[in-house]
Amino acid sequence: MKSVSFKILALIFAVVALVSCKTPKLTEADEQMGRGEFFNAAKTYRSVYNKLSPKTDRELRGEVAYKMATCYRRLNQSARAAASYQNAIRYEYPDSTAFYYLGRSLQGEGKYPQAIDAYKTYLEWRPDDALAKEGIRGCQKAIRSKNEPKTHYIVKNAKLFNSQRSDFAPMYLDKTLNTIYFTSSTEKATGTNKSEITGTKKSDIFFSTKNERGEWQRPEPAGGELNTEADEGIVSFSPDGQTMYLTVARRSETSNTSVEIFTSQRSDATWSAPQKYEITADTLSAYGHPAVSPDGVYLYFSSDMPGGFGGKDIWRINLKSPVGSLENLGEQINTSGDEMFPYVRTDSLLYFSSDGHPGFGGLDLFRAKLNTTGQRWSVENMGLPMNSSGDDFGITYGEGESGFFSSNRKDARGYDSIYSFELPEILVTISGYVLDKDEEPVPGAVIRIVGDDGSNQKEVARDDGSFKFKLERGVKYVMKAGATGYLNVKQEFQSGMEEENADYGVDFILAAINKPQVVENIFYDFDKATLRPESKEALNEIIATLNENPNVTIEMGAHTDRKGSDEYNINLSNRRAKSVVDYLIAAGINPERLTWKGYGESVPKRVTKRINREFPQFPEDTVLDEAFIETLSPEDQEAADQINRRTEFQVTSIDFNYY
């Protein structure tokens, strides 16, 4: 379903006249439609249809109903088009495309199950038709979307810009974002005659500016020689705002209506008379919807010229050296349907409207992103509420993720209105602390984070060890923290795709080089050196630390409590330390980087701040030797013995180099 705006300036690309000479009145209607005068033709067909007998003129009634439906479809009056296609089918109109266009019309009304049925009936005649299959996929997508969350876009009717007729295709004049132009068929447009195509005034170009408070002012017609009795509109500007590219309708009583691209020059607040911009020598094709790239090098546009993929395709031409530069954007962008209203945000980000890619009905807005090699576009439907069952098109961006676009949603007349949109920023962060093994902040710790999207960030932890990074959704990240006198630590994770604010938490615990580091959660069978399965996670953390610090060698040390003889405890702890080393070697750690020693009960633990926080009954810096433990209650004695039973590693060198 095409919008009324496209009827005026782009939908009036070449149409094929359905010729009949059965009656003078029908011939007149056929000629009107052949010239693209859909509004007048619909009225004439309606007059003919009402005079035909349902009993004796069934075949002709079917033909007229089909043609009338085509006019309503071109005028974007979905309900009337669907009713007329159903009449054509009822009178056994022989062209199977009646079912296809019935599906399109029902889809434009948001009647998705009925539209799917119509598409499927059409596919019985044309089982390979890509557009019908895409139509079904679009309807299925729309049905699913009712049970899925909408995007976070906030869409509002921009009432100040809108009249009682069609207002569409907004575009900022320049980077100041203080002036916006758009096309309108308001009653204030130039001239007095109504358009034979739409039944409204022929469209003109209007503009609005912001006042000193940043508020948009009531729109005015563009000054100078820009607006005439003809249809003008759908504009774009050179980066300096001095040259306007616009679409102008080519009207003739003896030929089909079509459109061409013109240019106009600005002098202060006025515009010169438009001059045709020659794209090719082809005068039979239509050229519309100009869009200048931000660097001013390329002009993107929509055309039905030969060499495309069907319908209207998006093309581009180099404005600096146009000869030989004309190119079609290819099958990743263009389909056998219509691709129109391009908008170039960056050299790798293109927006356009299409009825060929799966959508919710009519024209949908799509975002296309070019990959880093410049070889492939990924195309994404912008979803609800940016798209609707009607036509959604003509987008432009202002500050950040905000701007304006056009839509005829919820307008039975098919008239377009301008809408504002805004995508509130989804704030995704990761935060945490860099601490030592005693949970104290590590001074001067540096944290780096690298994403598979090419991002690379660095931050120095604050005095309390805290840090925070801003992330993108759906990106795999590698983080590394380090500091002088400490071993590096690495972590990996992937941010989610949820459309909501999120803060991921991660802490880095750094091991100091100059003192033993307790390895928590290493367990042995009672009175044995056999490692228990629940020790695996802690052991794997040691492996990760050694892999992240390949120049480090360590000694694994095991300690026992005060129970048992010295000889027994030394032997047991020695075997336990060797068990850990054997595990590390089996995991691929170079044996030359590892030594082990059993200390028995000879090195009791000194109470750290962390131990004191967990066991406040033990004063900080107290040595948990046998003499002190024997002064404690039985419960505190067991706690002290538990602290002394530990496995530690001590860095022995930081210059290991194995070849």
C-alpha positions in Angstrom: 0.0 0.0 0.0 1.6 3.3 -1.1 1.0 6.5 0.7 -0.9 9.5 -0.8 2.4 11.3 -0.8 3.9 8.8 -3.2 0.8 9.2 -5.4 1.7 12.8 -5.6 5.4 12.6 -6.0 6.6 9.0 -6.1 3.7 6.6 -6.4 3.1 8.3 -9.7 6.0 6.4 -11.2 4.8 4.9 -14.5 1.5 3.1 -14.3 0.2 0.7 -16.9 -3.1 1.7 -18.4 -5.8 -0.9 -18.4 -7.5 -0.1 -21.6 -11.2 -0.9 -22.3 -13.4 0.6 -24.9 -16.7 -1.0 -23.9 -18.3 2.4 -23.0 -17.1 6.0 -23.4 -17.3 6.4 -19.6 -15.1 3.4 -19.0 -12.7 4.5 -21.6 -12.5 7.9 -19.8 -11.8 6.1 -16.5 -9.1 4.0 -18.1 -7.4 7.0 -19.6 -7.5 8.8 -16.2 -5.9 5.9 -14.5 -3.3 5.6 -17.2 -2.3 9.2 -16.5 -2.1 8.4 -12.8 -5.2 10.4 -11.9 -6.3 7.9 -9.4 -8.8 10.1 -7.5 -10.7 11.1 -10.7 -10.5 7.6 -12.1 -11.9 6.1 -8.9 -14.9 8.4 -9.1 -15.5 7.5 -12.8 -15.1 3.8 -12.2 -17.6 4.0 -9.3 -20.1 5.7 -11.6 -19.7 3.0 -14.2 -19.9 0.2 -11.7 -23.1 1.4 -10.2 -24.8 1.5 -13.6 -23.9 -2.1 -14.4 -26.3 -4.9 -13.7 -25.1 -7.5 -11.1 -26.9 -10.2 -13.2 -26.2 -9.4 -16.8 -22.9 -7.5 -16.6 -21.0 -9.8 -14.2 -17.8 -10.0 -16.3 -17.6 -6.2 -16.8 -18.5 -5.6 -13.2 -15.5 -7.7 -12.2 -13.2 -5.8 -14.4 -14.4 -2.4 -13.2 -14.3 -3.5 -9.6 -10.6 -4.6 -10.1 -9.7 -1.3 -11.7 -11.5 0.7 -9.0 -9.7 -1.3 -6.3 -6.4 -0.4 -8.0 -7.2 3.3 -7.7 -8.2 3.0 -4.0 -5.0 1.0 -3.4 -3.0 3.8 -5.0 -4.8 6.3 -2.9 -3.9 4.2 0.2 -7.6 3.7 1.1 -7.2 0.1 2.3 -10.8 -0.6 3.4 -12.2 0.6 0.0 -9.5 -1.3 -1.9 -10.2 -4.5 0.0 -14.0 -4.3 -0.6 -13.5 -3.6 -4.3 -11.0 -6.5 -4.8 -13.5 -8.8 -3.0 -16.2 -7.6 -5.5 -13.8 -8.4 -8.4 -13.2 -11.9 -7.0 -17.0 -12.3 -6.4 -17.6 -11.5 -10.1 -14.9 -14.0 -11.1 -12.4 -11.5 -12.4 -9.8 -13.8 -14.1 -6.6 -12.2 -13.0 -5.2 -14.0 -9.9 -3.4 -10.8 -8.8 -6.8 -9.8 -7.3 -6.0 -12.2 -4.5 -2.5 -10.8 -4.0 -3.7 -7.2 -3.9 -6.6 -8.2 -1.6 -3.9 -9.6 0.7 -2.0 -6.3 0.5 -5.1 -4.3 1.3 -6.2 -6.5 4.2 -2.6 -6.4 5.6 -2.8 -2.6 5.3 -5.9 -2.7 7.5 -4.2 -4.9 10.1 -6.4 -7.9 9.2 -3.5 -10.3 9.2 -5.2 -13.7 9.3 -7.5 -12.8 6.4 -4.5 -11.3 4.5 -2.6 -14.6 4.9 -5.6 -16.5 3.4 -5.7 -14.2 0.4 -1.9 -14.6 -0.1 -2.1 -18.4 0.1 -4.9 -18.5 -2.5 -2.8 -16.4 -4.8 0.2 -18.7 -4.3 -1.9 -21.6 -5.6 -1.6 -19.9 -9.0 1.9 -18.4 -8.5 3.7 -20.7 -6.0 7.1 -19.0 -6.5 6.0 -15.4 -6.0 8.4 -13.8 -3.6 6.3 -10.8 -2.7 3.4 -13.0 -1.6 5.6 -15.1 0.5 7.1 -12.0 2.1 3.6 -10.7 2.7 2.8 -13.9 4.6 6.0 -13.6 6.6 5.1 -9.9 7.4 1.7 -10.9 8.6 3.0 -13.6 10.7 5.6 -11.2 12.2 2.8 -8.7 13.0 0.7 -11.4 14.7 3.7 -12.5 16.8 4.4 -8.9 17.7 1.1 -8.6 19.6 2.6 -11.0 22.2 6.1 -9.5 22.1 7.3 -6.3 23.8 7.5 -3.3 21.5 10.7 -1.4 21.0 11.4 1.5 23.3 10.7 4.1 20.7 8.4 6.9 21.8 6.3 8.1 18.9 4.0 11.1 19.0 2.0 13.1 16.4 3.8 16.3 15.6 0.6 18.3 15.6 2.2 21.6 14.9 3.5 20.5 11.5 0.3 18.7 10.4 -2.7 20.1 8.6 -6.0 18.5 7.5 -4.4 17.0 4.4 -1.1 15.1 3.9 2.1 16.3 5.5 5.1 14.1 5.0 8.9 13.5 4.3 10.5 15.9 6.9 14.1 16.8 6.4 16.5 19.1 8.4 18.1 21.9 6.4 21.6 21.5 8.0 23.5 20.3 11.1 22.2 23.2 13.2 18.9 21.3 13.4 17.0 24.6 13.7 15.1 24.4 10.4 13.0 21.6 9.0 11.4 21.3 5.6 8.5 19.0 4.6 5.9 18.4 1.9 2.3 19.2 2.3 -1.0 19.2 0.4 -2.6 21.6 2.9 -5.2 24.0 1.6 -2.6 26.7 2.0 -0.6 25.2 -0.9 -0.1 27.2 -4.1 -2.8 27.3 -6.7 -6.6 26.6 -6.6 -7.0 23.4 -8.6 -7.3 20.1 -6.9 -5.0 17.2 -7.9 -6.6 14.7 -10.3 -4.3 12.1 -8.6 -5.3 12.6 -4.9 -8.3 15.0 -4.9 -6.4 17.4 -2.6 -4.3 20.5 -3.4 -1.1 19.8 -5.2 1.7 19.5 -2.8 4.2 22.3 -1.9 7.2 22.6 0.3 6.9 24.1 3.8 9.4 24.8 6.5 9.5 25.5 10.2 12.2 27.1 12.4 13.0 27.1 16.1 12.7 30.3 18.1 15.3 31.4 20.7 13.7 29.1 23.2 14.2 26.1 20.9 10.5 25.8 20.1 9.2 25.0 16.6 7.2 27.8 15.0 4.1 27.4 12.8 5.1 26.2 9.3 5.3 28.6 6.3 5.6 28.0 2.6 9.2 27.9 1.3 10.1 31.3 0.0 11.2 32.3 -3.5 10.3 30.5 -6.8 10.2 27.0 -5.4 6.5 26.3 -5.1 4.3 26.3 -8.3 1.0 25.0 -9.5 2.7 21.6 -9.9 3.5 19.0 -7.2 6.8 19.6 -5.5 8.2 17.9 -2.4 10.3 15.2 -0.8 13.5 17.2 -0.3 17.1 16.7 0.7 20.0 19.2 1.1 23.7 19.6 0.5 25.7 19.6 3.7 26.0 23.4 3.7 22.2 23.8 3.2 22.6 25.9 0.1 21.3 23.3 -2.5 18.0 21.6 -2.3 17.3 18.4 -4.2 13.6 17.8 -4.6 11.0 15.7 -6.5 8.8 17.4 -9.1 5.8 15.8 -10.8 5.9 15.6 -14.6 2.3 16.2 -15.7 0.8 15.9 -19.1 -2.7 15.3 -20.5 -1.2 13.0 -23.2 1.2 10.9 -21.1 1.5 9.0 -17.9 2.4 11.0 -14.8 5.9 10.6 -13.5 8.5 12.3 -11.3 11.9 13.8 -11.7 14.6 15.2 -9.5 15.3 18.9 -9.6 17.7 21.3 -7.7 17.1 24.7 -6.2 19.7 27.2 -4.8 19.2 29.1 -1.6 19.7 32.8 -1.2 19.1 34.0 2.3 15.6 32.7 3.0 14.4 32.2 -0.6 14.9 29.5 -3.1 15.5 29.7 -6.9 13.3 28.2 -9.5 14.0 24.4 -9.7 16.3 23.1 -12.4 16.2 19.5 -13.6 19.1 17.3 -12.4 20.0 14.9 -15.2 20.7 11.4 -14.0 20.5 9.5 -17.3 19.2 10.0 -20.8 16.3 7.7 -20.0 13.2 9.8 -20.1 10.7 6.9 -19.6 11.7 6.0 -16.1 10.9 8.0 -12.9 13.4 9.4 -10.5 12.4 10.6 -7.0 13.1 10.7 -3.3 16.5 12.3 -3.4 18.8 11.9 -0.4 22.2 13.5 -0.2 24.9 11.6 1.8 26.3 13.5 4.9 29.6 14.2 3.1 27.8 15.5 0.0 29.4 13.0 -2.3 26.5 10.8 -3.2 22.9 11.3 -4.2 20.6 8.4 -3.3 17.2 8.1 -4.9 14.4 5.7 -5.9 13.7 4.8 -9.5 12.1 2.1 -11.7 14.8 2.4 -14.3 16.0 -0.8 -16.1 18.6 -2.9 -14.3 16.9 -3.1 -11.0 15.3 -6.0 -9.1 11.6 -5.1 -9.8 9.4 -2.2 -8.7 11.2 0.8 -7.5 14.8 0.3 -6.3 17.3 2.5 -4.4 20.2 3.8 -6.5 22.9 6.3 -6.0 25.1 8.6 -8.2 28.3 10.4 -7.4 27.6 14.1 -7.3 31.3 15.0 -7.7 31.9 12.8 -10.8 28.6 11.5 -12.0 29.7 10.0 -15.3 29.8 6.2 -15.0 29.0 6.3 -11.2 25.4 5.3 -11.3 24.8 2.1 -9.3 22.0 0.0 -7.8 22.4 -0.7 -4.1 21.9 -4.4 -4.8 19.7 -7.3 -3.8 20.4 -7.0 -0.1 18.6 -3.7 -0.1 16.3 -4.0 -3.1 13.6 -6.5 -3.7 11.0 -7.3 -6.3 8.7 -4.8 -4.4 9.3 -1.1 -3.9 12.2 0.4 -2.0 11.8 4.2 -1.5 12.5 7.2 0.7 16.2 6.6 1.4 17.9 8.5 4.2 21.6 8.3 4.6 22.7 8.8 8.2 26.4 7.7 7.9 28.4 6.0 5.2 27.4 2.7 6.7 23.9 3.4 8.0 21.0 3.7 5.6 17.3 4.0 6.3 14.6 3.4 3.8 11.0 2.2 3.3 9.9 -0.9 1.6 6.9 -3.1 0.9 9.2 -5.9 -0.4 10.9 -6.9 2.9 8.7 -8.5 5.5 6.7 -5.8 7.3 3.5 -5.0 9.2 1.7 -3.7 6.1 2.1 -1.0 3.5 5.5 0.7 3.6 7.7 -0.1 6.6 10.8 1.6 7.8 14.0 -0.4 7.7 17.5 0.2 9.0 20.4 -1.2 6.9 23.9 -1.4 8.3 27.0 -2.0 6.1 29.5 -4.4 7.5 33.1 -3.5 8.2 34.3 -4.9 4.9 31.8 -2.8 3.0 30.5 -5.9 1.2 27.2 -6.7 2.9 24.2 -4.9 4.2 22.2 -6.3 7.1 18.6 -5.1 6.9 16.3 -4.8 10.0 12.7 -3.8 10.4 12.4 -1.0 12.9 9.5 -2.7 14.6 6.6 -1.3 16.5 5.7 1.5 17.2 7.8 3.0 14.4 5.9 0.8 11.9 2.2 0.1 11.6 -0.2 -1.6 9.3 -0.2 1.6 7.2 2.6 3.4 5.4 5.6 4.5 7.4 8.3 6.4 5.6 10.4 9.5 5.1 12.5 9.4 8.3 15.1 12.0 9.4 17.3 12.1 12.5 18.1 15.1 14.7 19.9 14.9 18.0 20.9 11.4 19.1 18.2 8.8 18.5 15.4 11.2 17.8 13.8 12.8 14.8 10.7 12.7 12.6 9.0 10.5 10.1 5.8 10.2 8.2 2.8 7.8 8.5 -0.8 7.4 7.5 -1.6 5.1 10.3 -5.2 5.2 11.5 -6.3 7.6 8.7 -9.0 6.0 6.5 -8.6 8.8 3.9 -4.9 7.7 3.4 -3.6 11.1 4.4 -0.1 11.3 5.9 1.0 13.0 9.0 4.4 13.8 10.5 5.4 12.0 13.8 8.2 12.6 16.1 10.2 9.7 17.6 12.7 9.3 20.3 14.6 6.2 21.5 15.5 6.8 25.1 19.1 5.7 25.7 19.4 2.2 27.1 22.2 2.5 29.6 24.2 -0.7 29.9 27.2 -0.6 32.3 29.6 -2.9 34.1 31.0 -1.9 37.5 32.8 -3.4 40.4 36.0 -3.2 42.5 39.7 -4.1 42.2 40.7 -5.6 45.5 43.6 -7.7 46.9 43.1 -11.1 48.6 42.3 -9.3 51.9 39.6 -7.4 50.1 41.5 -4.1 50.4 41.5 -1.6 47.4 44.5 -2.0 45.1 46.1 1.4 44.6 46.6 2.4 40.9 44.9 -0.6 39.5 44.3 -0.4 35.7 41.3 -2.0 34.1 41.0 -2.5 30.4 38.0 -3.8 28.5 37.9 -4.8 24.8 34.8 -5.7 22.9 34.3 -7.8 19.7 32.7 -4.7 18.2 36.1 -3.1 18.1 35.7 -1.0 21.3 38.7 -0.5 23.6 38.3 1.2 27.0 40.7 1.9 29.9 40.2 3.2 33.4 42.1 3.6 36.6 40.3 2.4 39.7 39.2 5.0 42.2 40.6 5.2 45.7 38.1 2.7 46.9 39.0 0.3 44.1 35.7 1.0 42.2 35.4 1.3 38.4 32.6 1.6 35.8 32.4 1.2 32.0 29.6 1.9 29.5 28.8 -1.0 27.3 26.9 -1.9 24.2 24.2 -4.6 24.1 25.0 -8.0 22.7 28.8 -7.6 22.6 31.4 -10.1 23.9 34.0 -8.4 26.1 37.4 -9.4 27.6 38.4 -7.5 30.7 41.8 -7.4 32.4 42.9 -5.8 35.6 46.4 -5.3 36.9 48.7 -3.2 39.1 52.3 -2.9 40.0 53.2 -5.6 42.5 50.2 -7.8 41.6 49.4 -10.6 39.2 47.0 -9.8 36.3 43.5 -11.2 36.2 41.3 -11.6 33.1 37.5 -12.2 32.8 35.2 -12.6 29.9 31.5 -12.1 29.5 28.8 -11.0 27.0 26.2 -8.3 27.5 22.6 -9.2 26.9 20.1 -7.9 24.3 17.4 -6.8 26.7 15.9 -3.4 25.8 16.3 -2.0 29.3 18.9 -0.5 31.5 21.3 -3.0 33.0 24.4 -2.9 35.3 26.6 -5.9 35.3 28.8 -6.5 38.4 32.3 -7.9 38.4 35.1 -7.7 40.9 38.8 -8.4 40.4 40.7 -10.0 43.2 44.4 -9.4 42.5 47.2 -11.6 44.1 50.1 -9.7 45.5 53.5 -10.8 44.3 55.4 -10.2 47.6 53.4 -12.4 50.1 51.7 -15.7 50.1 48.2 -15.9 48.7 45.6 -18.2 50.3 43.6 -20.2 47.7 40.1 -20.6 49.1 38.0 -23.7 48.7 40.7 -26.3 48.1 39.6 -29.5 50.0 41.2 -32.8 50.7 39.8 -36.1 52.0 40.2 -36.4 55.7 43.7 -37.3 56.7 44.7 -37.7 53.1 46.3 -35.7 50.2 43.6 -36.6 47.7 41.9 -33.5 46.2 38.1 -33.5 46.5 36.0 -32.7 43.4 34.7 -29.5 44.9 38.3 -28.1 44.7 38.1 -28.0 40.9 36.9 -24.4 40.6 39.6 -23.0 42.8 42.3 -25.0 41.1 41.1 -23.8 37.7 41.4 -20.2 38.9 45.1 -20.8 39.7 45.5 -22.2 36.2 43.9 -19.1 34.7 46.1 -16.8 36.8 49.3 -18.7 35.6 48.1 -18.5 32.0 47.5 -14.8 32.3 50.9 -14.3 33.8 53.2 -16.5 31.8 56.5 -15.1 33.2 55.6 -16.0 36.8 56.8 -19.1 38.8 55.2 -20.1 42.1 55.6 -22.3 45.1 52.5 -24.1 46.3 52.5 -24.4 50.0 50.1 -26.5 52.2 49.6 -25.9 56.0 47.9 -28.0 58.7 46.5 -27.2 62.1 48.3 -27.8 65.5 46.8 -31.3 65.9 49.1 -34.3 65.3 52.9 -34.6 65.4 55.2 -32.3 63.6 56.6 -35.1 61.4 53.1 -36.3 60.5 51.9 -32.7 59.6 55.0 -32.0 57.5 54.5 -35.2 55.6 50.7 -34.7 55.1 51.1 -31.0 54.0 53.9 -31.9 51.7 51.8 -34.5 49.9 48.9 -32.1 49.7 51.0 -29.4 48.1 52.3 -31.9 45.6 48.8 -33.0 44.7 48.0 -29.4 43.7 51.1 -29.2 41.6 50.3 -32.5 39.9 46.9 -31.2 39.0 48.3 -28.0 37.5 50.9 -29.9 35.5 48.1 -32.3 34.2 46.3 -29.1 33.1 49.2 -28.0 30.9 51.2 -25.8 33.2 55.0 -26.0 32.6 56.5 -28.1 35.5 59.5 -25.7 35.6 57.2 -23.0 36.8 56.1 -25.0 39.8 57.6 -26.1 43.2 55.8 -27.3 46.3 56.4 -27.4 50.0 54.6 -28.7 53.1 54.8 -26.4 56.1 52.8 -28.5 58.6 51.9 -26.2 61.5 55.1 -24.3 61.4 53.7 -21.1 59.8 50.5 -20.2 61.7 48.3 -17.6 60.0 48.4 -13.9 60.9 44.9 -12.3 61.2 44.3 -9.9 58.3 41.6 -7.3 58.0 39.4 -9.7 56.0 39.8 -12.5 58.6 39.0 -10.0 61.3 35.8 -8.9 59.5 34.8 -12.5 59.3 36.0 -13.5 62.8 36.0 -10.3 64.9 36.9 -12.3 68.0 40.5 -12.6 66.5 42.2 -9.1 66.7 43.9 -7.9 63.5 47.7 -8.9 63.2 47.3 -11.7 65.9 49.3 -14.8 65.1 47.1 -17.9 65.4 49.8 -20.0 67.1 49.3 -22.8 69.5 49.8 -20.6 72.6 47.1 -18.2 71.5 44.7 -20.8 70.4 44.8 -22.6 73.8 43.5 -19.5 75.4 40.3 -19.7 73.4 37.0 -21.4 73.9 36.5 -24.7 72.2 34.4 -23.1 69.4 37.0 -20.4 68.7 39.8 -23.0 68.8 38.0 -24.9 66.0 37.7 -21.7 64.0 41.3 -20.8 64.5 42.4 -24.3 63.4 40.2 -24.0 60.3 42.0 -20.8 59.4 45.4 -22.4 59.8 44.4 -25.3 57.5 45.1 -23.7 54.2 46.7 -24.0 50.8 48.7 -21.0 49.5 50.9 -20.0 46.6 53.8 -17.6 46.7 55.3 -16.0 43.6 59.0 -17.0 43.4 60.0 -15.1 40.3 58.5 -12.9 37.6 61.0 -13.4 34.8 60.4 -17.0 33.7 61.1 -17.4 30.0 60.7 -20.9 28.5 61.6 -21.7 24.9 
